[in-house]
């Protein structure tokens, strides 16, 4: 009956200082015995069970006092508790408190005066850490990091100082910054360049400088020219087929940052630190790319968008759309929902906006309940072509009603649109139901306007606004091989 439970939190952070749960045991003669550790862990377990919503638990901070001296130069009790927290984190996340405290000075006066464990000047850092959990909970995760070149990825201006004159070596912060950006790429963040420069000089630095880590192969979109950067930013979003609100921009120039903020307020603009030595930490603090789960598709996403650039280059070489689609050699693998793809299916329902007929958001638990229910069909598609594997990029959830089947969810990732894959997917769904009546619904949002007429154009009969009906079979798309 507590106010806390009546509130029904979406997310709860549990931050316990070590003295609050082990102070009574630490001075026992046999405090390091396993029974004391078991009691503390059981207490924590009970607390975590009582938490509402998404659960985020701080590890215990380590102490500067080591009970066994140099024999065991760490706190056995705290180490045991933290090991327990990490090993049992099935339904909660763990914040590494020691990482947060790194290089931070505890204000002992505040501890004794106000029992305040976080000095006031570090409250923003703690808030930023918490935002790393709130952003994915709210579905606000960003997708693409757009980077300037001069005085951002390296020190100096390559057009003035030449390739050998720019500051970029393992002894510079730019080198460490690039390493951290590559780690973002490896977990699925798309990378792009937006730089005022001569194209040849910019690409030469990217591809030939001996200490450049971010080679051209990492970038899904490159705009190196003398156009205004707002125009370039719009072109990048269009090329990648993602919303402007999915972009994050880093540029050393205050004027360029102000331009983007004024012209395209949807883009998140990051103000770099005054000192380049702090650039690597700036990348580490970009919590806007956080996700609760990272799937196989996420690990491959950066490369998938690089492959998409190759498709665009191929498209320029062919004479018409039919030749382009046929030349891609598309394979669509039609999959049932199961334990192997449930995380990805849930993720797509939570993140997909542009081609999403109803924009209903579902958790992993809800997807599992649909899969186990005989009155639901959960289907996904994996799409490949000669340039690469796009992974699982389409989801459908269909519910069996009394007199018809209802398409509750039908969505495709933006990176596979424009190839009539959506028609092939819908055809497989309709044909699997074996000619029975099927109802599709379109629910308008600010971002899914492009699929407003999808059912009508696919041959469905309009019953009323947003509701469409089909009965029978649909023809296969000849340029797509369905497996």
C-alpha positions in Angstrom: 0.0 0.0 0.0 3.0 2.3 -0.2 3.0 5.6 -2.2 5.8 4.1 -4.3 3.8 1.1 -5.5 0.7 3.2 -6.1 2.8 5.5 -8.2 3.6 2.6 -10.6 7.1 3.7 -11.7 8.2 3.0 -15.3 11.8 2.8 -14.0 13.4 2.5 -10.6 17.0 3.2 -9.6 18.4 1.5 -6.5 21.4 3.3 -5.1 22.6 1.8 -1.8 25.8 2.8 -0.1 27.9 -0.1 1.2 27.7 1.0 4.8 24.0 0.9 4.7 23.8 -2.9 4.3 27.1 -4.3 5.6 28.0 -2.0 8.5 26.7 -4.4 11.1 28.6 -7.4 9.8 32.0 -5.8 8.9 33.1 -5.6 12.5 32.3 -9.2 13.5 35.3 -11.4 14.2 34.4 -13.7 11.4 32.8 -11.1 9.1 34.3 -12.6 5.9 32.4 -15.9 6.4 30.1 -16.9 3.5 27.0 -16.8 5.8 27.2 -13.1 6.2 27.6 -12.6 2.4 24.6 -14.9 1.8 22.5 -12.8 4.2 23.5 -9.5 2.5 22.8 -11.0 -1.0 19.4 -12.3 0.2 18.5 -8.9 1.5 19.4 -7.3 -1.9 17.4 -10.0 -3.7 14.3 -9.1 -1.6 14.8 -5.3 -2.3 15.1 -5.9 -6.1 11.9 -8.0 -6.2 10.0 -5.1 -4.7 11.2 -2.6 -7.4 8.6 -1.5 -10.0 9.2 -1.0 -13.8 12.6 -1.3 -15.3 15.1 -2.0 -12.5 18.6 -0.4 -12.4 20.8 -1.4 -9.4 24.1 0.3 -8.4 26.9 -2.0 -7.5 28.4 -1.3 -4.1 31.3 1.1 -4.2 34.6 -0.4 -3.1 36.3 0.8 0.1 39.7 2.2 0.7 39.9 0.0 3.8 41.0 -3.6 3.1 40.3 -5.8 6.2 43.0 -8.3 5.3 45.6 -5.7 4.3 47.9 -6.7 1.5 46.9 -10.3 1.7 43.6 -9.5 0.0 43.9 -5.9 -1.4 40.1 -5.6 -2.0 37.0 -5.7 0.1 35.9 -9.3 0.2 32.3 -8.5 1.2 31.8 -5.8 -1.4 33.4 -8.0 -4.1 31.2 -10.9 -3.2 28.0 -8.7 -3.3 29.0 -7.2 -6.7 29.8 -10.6 -8.1 26.3 -11.7 -7.0 24.6 -8.7 -8.6 26.3 -9.2 -11.9 25.7 -13.0 -12.0 22.0 -12.7 -11.3 21.1 -9.6 -13.4 18.4 -11.4 -15.4 15.6 -8.8 -14.8 17.6 -5.8 -13.8 20.6 -3.7 -15.0 23.8 -3.0 -13.0 25.4 0.4 -12.8 29.1 0.1 -12.1 29.4 2.6 -9.3 33.2 2.5 -9.2 33.4 3.6 -12.9 31.0 6.5 -12.0 33.2 7.5 -9.0 36.4 7.2 -11.1 38.5 10.4 -10.6 35.8 11.9 -8.4 36.4 13.1 -4.9 33.9 12.2 -2.2 32.9 15.2 -0.1 33.2 13.8 3.4 31.7 16.9 5.0 28.5 16.4 3.0 28.3 12.8 4.1 28.3 13.6 7.7 26.1 16.7 7.5 23.5 15.5 5.1 24.2 11.8 4.4 24.8 12.9 0.8 27.0 10.5 -1.0 27.1 12.3 -4.3 28.8 15.8 -4.2 26.6 18.4 -5.7 28.9 19.1 -8.6 28.7 15.5 -9.8 24.9 15.3 -9.7 24.8 16.1 -13.5 27.1 13.2 -14.1 24.8 10.9 -12.2 21.8 12.3 -14.0 23.5 11.6 -17.3 24.2 8.0 -16.2 20.5 7.6 -15.4 19.5 9.1 -18.7 21.3 6.2 -20.4 18.5 4.0 -19.1 15.6 6.4 -19.5 16.3 7.2 -23.2 15.8 3.6 -24.4 12.9 3.2 -22.1 11.2 6.2 -23.8 12.1 5.0 -27.3 14.4 8.0 -27.9 17.5 6.1 -28.9 19.5 7.8 -31.7 20.8 5.9 -34.7 23.5 7.9 -36.5 26.6 9.9 -35.4 27.5 12.6 -37.9 31.0 13.9 -37.6 33.0 16.9 -38.8 36.6 16.3 -39.8 39.0 19.2 -39.2 39.7 19.7 -35.4 37.1 17.1 -34.7 38.5 13.7 -35.9 42.0 15.1 -36.1 43.7 18.3 -34.9 44.3 21.0 -37.5 42.9 21.8 -41.0 44.1 19.3 -43.6 43.6 21.8 -46.4 46.0 24.2 -44.8 48.5 22.0 -43.0 48.6 19.1 -45.3 48.3 15.4 -44.6 51.5 15.3 -42.5 50.7 18.4 -40.6 47.5 17.4 -38.9 47.6 16.1 -35.3 46.7 12.4 -35.3 48.8 9.8 -33.6 48.4 7.3 -30.8 49.7 10.1 -28.5 46.8 12.4 -29.3 43.2 12.4 -27.9 41.8 12.2 -31.5 43.2 8.7 -31.8 41.6 7.5 -28.6 38.4 9.2 -29.6 38.3 7.3 -32.9 38.8 4.0 -31.1 35.7 4.8 -29.0 33.7 5.8 -32.1 34.6 2.5 -33.7 33.2 0.8 -30.6 29.9 2.6 -31.2 30.0 1.4 -34.8 30.5 -2.2 -33.7 27.4 -2.0 -31.5 25.2 -0.7 -34.4 25.6 3.0 -34.5 25.6 4.4 -38.1 28.5 6.8 -38.9 28.5 9.7 -41.4 30.7 12.6 -42.3 29.5 16.2 -42.7 32.6 18.4 -43.4 33.5 21.6 -45.3 36.5 20.5 -47.2 37.8 19.6 -50.6 36.5 16.1 -51.3 39.8 14.7 -52.5 41.8 16.1 -49.5 39.2 14.8 -47.0 39.1 11.3 -48.5 42.9 11.2 -48.8 43.2 11.9 -45.1 40.6 9.3 -44.2 42.0 6.6 -46.4 45.8 7.1 -46.3 46.9 8.8 -43.1 48.8 6.0 -41.2 47.1 6.7 -37.9 43.6 7.2 -39.1 41.4 4.5 -37.7 38.0 5.6 -39.1 38.6 4.6 -42.7 36.0 5.2 -45.4 34.6 1.6 -44.9 33.1 2.8 -41.6 30.9 5.6 -43.0 27.5 4.9 -44.5 27.2 8.5 -45.8 29.9 11.0 -46.7 29.3 14.7 -47.4 32.6 16.5 -47.9 32.0 19.7 -49.8 31.4 23.4 -49.4 27.6 23.3 -49.2 26.0 24.5 -46.0 25.9 21.7 -43.4 22.2 21.9 -42.9 21.7 20.9 -46.5 24.2 18.1 -46.1 22.4 16.9 -42.9 19.1 16.6 -44.7 20.8 14.7 -47.6 22.4 12.3 -45.1 19.1 11.5 -43.5 17.4 11.0 -46.9 20.2 8.8 -48.1 20.1 6.6 -45.0 16.3 6.7 -44.9 16.1 7.7 -41.3 14.5 10.6 -39.5 16.4 13.8 -38.8 15.6 13.2 -35.1 17.8 10.0 -35.3 20.9 12.1 -36.0 23.6 13.3 -33.6 26.1 15.9 -34.8 29.6 16.7 -33.4 31.5 19.7 -34.8 34.2 21.9 -33.3 32.7 25.1 -34.9 30.2 27.0 -32.7 28.8 28.6 -35.9 28.1 25.3 -37.6 26.5 23.9 -34.4 24.3 27.0 -34.1 23.3 26.7 -37.8 22.1 23.1 -37.3 20.3 23.9 -34.1 18.5 26.8 -35.8 17.8 25.1 -39.2 17.2 21.5 -38.0 16.2 21.5 -34.3 15.4 17.8 -34.5 19.1 16.9 -34.7 20.9 16.5 -31.4 23.9 18.7 -31.5 26.8 18.0 -29.1 29.0 20.8 -27.8 32.6 19.4 -27.7 34.7 20.1 -24.6 37.0 23.1 -24.7 40.1 20.9 -24.4 40.5 18.1 -27.1 42.0 16.0 -24.3 38.4 15.5 -23.1 37.1 14.4 -26.5 37.3 10.6 -25.8 35.3 11.1 -22.6 32.7 13.0 -24.7 32.1 9.9 -26.8 31.9 7.7 -23.7 29.2 10.0 -22.3 26.9 9.7 -25.4 24.1 7.8 -23.7 21.7 8.7 -26.5 22.7 5.5 -28.4 22.0 3.2 -25.5 19.7 0.2 -25.8 18.4 -2.4 -23.3 19.3 -5.2 -25.6 21.9 -5.5 -28.4 20.9 -8.1 -31.0 22.9 -9.7 -33.8 21.3 -7.2 -36.2 22.5 -4.3 -34.0 26.1 -5.5 -34.1 25.9 -5.7 -37.9 23.9 -2.5 -38.5 26.8 -0.1 -39.2 28.1 -2.5 -41.8 24.6 -2.9 -43.3 24.4 0.8 -43.9 27.8 0.8 -45.5 26.5 -2.0 -47.8 23.5 0.2 -48.6 25.9 2.9 -49.9 27.2 0.2 -52.3 23.6 -0.4 -53.4 23.1 3.2 -54.1 26.3 3.3 -56.2 25.0 0.2 -58.1 21.7 1.9 -58.7 23.4 4.7 -60.6 24.9 2.2 -63.0 21.6 0.6 -64.2 19.1 2.2 -66.5 15.7 1.4 -64.8 14.2 0.3 -61.5 13.3 -3.2 -62.7 16.9 -3.9 -63.7 18.1 -2.5 -60.4 15.8 -4.7 -58.4 16.5 -7.8 -60.4 20.3 -7.1 -60.2 20.2 -7.0 -56.4 19.3 -10.7 -56.3 17.1 -10.3 -53.2 16.3 -13.2 -50.9 13.5 -12.9 -48.4 13.6 -15.6 -45.7 10.1 -16.0 -44.1 10.5 -16.9 -40.4 8.1 -17.9 -37.5 8.5 -16.0 -34.2 10.6 -18.0 -31.8 13.1 -17.8 -29.0 15.9 -17.1 -31.5 14.4 -13.9 -32.8 12.0 -12.6 -30.0 14.4 -9.9 -28.8 14.8 -8.5 -32.4 11.0 -8.7 -33.0 10.3 -6.7 -29.9 13.0 -4.2 -30.7 11.6 -3.6 -34.1 8.1 -2.9 -32.7 9.7 -0.4 -30.3 11.9 1.4 -32.7 10.3 1.3 -36.2 8.3 4.4 -37.2 8.3 5.2 -40.9 6.9 1.9 -42.4 4.8 0.8 -39.4 1.1 0.5 -40.2 -0.1 0.7 -36.6 3.0 1.6 -34.5 2.1 -0.6 -31.6 5.0 -1.1 -29.1 5.5 -4.5 -27.5 7.9 -5.9 -24.9 9.7 -9.2 -25.2 7.3 -10.7 -22.7 4.3 -9.7 -24.8 5.9 -11.1 -28.0 6.5 -14.4 -26.2 2.8 -14.5 -25.1 1.7 -13.9 -28.7 4.0 -16.7 -30.0 2.6 -19.2 -27.5 -1.0 -18.2 -28.2 -2.7 -20.3 -31.0 -4.9 -17.3 -31.9 -1.8 -15.3 -33.1 0.7 -15.6 -35.9 4.0 -13.9 -35.3 6.2 -13.7 -38.4 9.5 -12.1 -39.4 11.6 -11.7 -42.5 15.3 -11.7 -43.0 16.5 -10.0 -46.2 19.7 -10.6 -48.1 21.1 -9.5 -51.5 24.3 -9.7 -53.3 25.8 -6.7 -51.3 25.1 -8.2 -47.8 22.7 -9.4 -45.2 20.2 -6.9 -43.8 19.2 -9.3 -41.0 15.7 -9.5 -39.5 14.1 -6.3 -40.8 10.3 -7.0 -41.0 7.7 -8.1 -38.5 4.0 -9.1 -38.6 1.6 -10.0 -35.8 -1.8 -11.3 -36.9 -4.6 -12.1 -34.5 -7.4 -14.6 -35.2 -10.8 -13.1 -34.7 -14.2 -14.8 -34.9 -14.9 -14.1 -38.6 -11.5 -12.9 -39.9 -7.8 -12.4 -39.2 -6.6 -9.0 -38.1 -3.2 -7.6 -38.9 -2.3 -6.1 -35.6 1.3 -5.1 -36.6 3.0 -4.9 -40.0 6.4 -3.1 -40.1 9.6 -3.0 -42.1 12.9 -1.4 -41.2 13.6 1.7 -43.3 16.8 0.3 -44.7 15.0 -2.2 -46.9 12.2 0.0 -48.2 11.8 0.9 -51.9 12.4 -2.6 -53.2 8.8 -4.0 -53.0 9.8 -6.3 -50.2 6.8 -5.0 -48.2 4.5 -6.4 -50.9 6.3 -9.7 -50.9 6.0 -10.0 -47.1 2.3 -9.1 -47.2 1.7 -11.7 -49.9 3.3 -14.4 -47.8 1.1 -13.5 -44.9 -2.1 -13.4 -46.9 -1.3 -16.7 -48.6 -0.4 -18.4 -45.4 -3.9 -17.7 -44.1 -5.1 -19.7 -47.1 -7.6 -17.3 -48.7 -9.5 -16.4 -45.5 -10.7 -12.9 -44.9 -8.0 -10.7 -43.5 -8.4 -7.1 -42.2 -5.5 -4.6 -42.2 -5.5 -1.3 -40.3 -3.6 1.9 -40.8 -3.2 4.2 -37.7 -1.8 7.5 -38.7 1.2 9.0 -36.8 3.5 11.9 -37.6 6.1 9.6 -39.1 4.3 6.8 -41.0 2.6 8.9 -43.7 4.4 7.1 -46.4 2.5 3.9 -45.8 -1.0 5.5 -45.6 -2.1 4.0 -48.9 -0.1 0.7 -48.7 -3.1 -1.6 -48.3 -5.1 0.0 -51.0 -2.1 -0.1 -53.5 -1.6 -3.8 -52.5 -5.1 -4.7 -53.7 -7.0 -4.5 -50.4 -10.6 -3.1 -50.4 -11.2 0.0 -48.3 -14.1 -0.6 -45.9 -13.8 2.7 -44.1 -11.0 5.2 -43.1 -8.0 3.2 -42.1 -9.6 -0.2 -42.4 -9.0 -2.5 -45.4 -10.1 -6.1 -46.4 -8.6 -8.8 -48.5 -9.7 -12.3 -49.3 -7.9 -14.7 -51.6 -4.3 -14.9 -52.7 -1.6 -12.5 -53.7 0.9 -12.8 -56.5 4.6 -13.1 -55.7 7.1 -10.4 -56.5 9.1 -11.9 -59.4 12.4 -10.3 -58.5 12.4 -11.6 -54.9 13.3 -15.2 -54.0 11.3 -16.2 -51.0 12.6 -19.0 -48.7 
